[in-house]
Amino acid sequence: MGQKDISPTRLTSARTSFKAMEAALINSAGSFVVSDITGTIDEGTTGIKTMTASLVDTVDSLDGYLNAVALAFSKTDQDLATNITEGTKVFNMKTDSEDRYIRSKNENIRRSQSYNSLY
């Protein structure tokens, strides 16, 4: 199974970069380009801003998901540690249950007629 190395710092850095890029893009190319393609540049800029906003949401969602996964792994790890620590108690309970079963069977044998006829 592969190992994933996901750094919270990288996620935060990517999120910050996307937000900075979105903020840095100028809404109107007309302020620096006077041409027939100004409208096309504006459309492209709007598309890029929309994409970066979506990427910020995606990174935020990924961060939330990874936090949930980390909490689930942590809880599972704690549960396993608890079960290992208390494993002897569970084993003793099982042994007690087996002992009660054996005692019950022995008592049933003692009460049977064939056992009584031997003594």
N, C-alpha and C positions, 0 to 999 in steps of 0.2 A: 504494500500500500504506500502511495506517495505521501510525502510530507509537505505541508503547506506552511510557509513562513510569511504571515501577513502582519506587517507592522502598523500599529495604530498611527504612528507618526507619518507613515507614507500615505495613509488614507486622509489624514488631516491636511497634509501637504498638497495632495491632489485636489481636495475640495477647495482649499484656499487658492490654488492656482486657477481653477476653473472660475471661481468667483472674481478673481482679479482680472482674468481675461475678459469676462463678461462686462465688468465695469469699465475696462480700458477701451472697449470698442466704441467708436463714435457712432451716434445714431444717424447722422447725415453726412454722406460723402461730399455733399455740395460745398461744405466749408473748406475742403482742400482739393477737390477735383471739379473742374467745370468742363463737362463733356457730355456727350450723348449717352455715355455708359454710367452716369451718376446714379440713375435709378436702379440699374443692375447691381452696382456695388452696394447700394442701400439694401436691396433684397438679400444679397449675400451676407451682409453684416447682420441683418435681422435673423436670418437662418442660423448663423453661427451663434448669436446670442441665445436663441431659443435652444440650440443644441447644448451649449454650456450650462444653461439653467437646468436642463434635463439631466446632464451629467452630475451636477451638484446634488440633485435629488437622488440619483442612482447611488452615488457615493454615500450619501446619508443613509439610504435604505440598506446598503451593504454593511455599513458600520453597525447599524441597529441589529441586523441579522447576525453578524459575527459576535456581537455582544451577547445575544440570546444563546448562540451556540456555545460560547465560552462559559456562560452561566450553567447551561445544561451539563456540559462536561464536568464542571466543578462540582455540581450537585451529585452527579453519578459517581465521581471520584470519592466524595465524602460518604455517600451511601455504601460504596464498596468497602471503604476503610472501616466504617462502622460494622458492617456485616462480618468482615474478617476479624475485627476485635471481639465482637460478640459471638463469633462462630462457635466457641466452646459452649456457650450457653445454649445455643440452638442444638448442638450435638448432645448435650446433657439432657435436654428436653426429649430428644428423640430416644435416647437411651432409656430414660425413665418410662417413656411410652412403651418401648419394647419390653422392659422389665414388667410393667403392669400386664401386658398382653401374655407374657410367659406365666406370670403368677395366676392369671385368670384361667389359662389353659390347664395348669397344674391343679388348680382347685376343682375344675370340672372333671379332671381325671380322678381325683380323690373321691368325688361324690358319685362316680359311676359305680355300678354294681360289680363290674369285673374287678375293680381295684379293691373294693371292700371284701370280695370273696377271697382275695389273696391274704388278707390279714385277719 
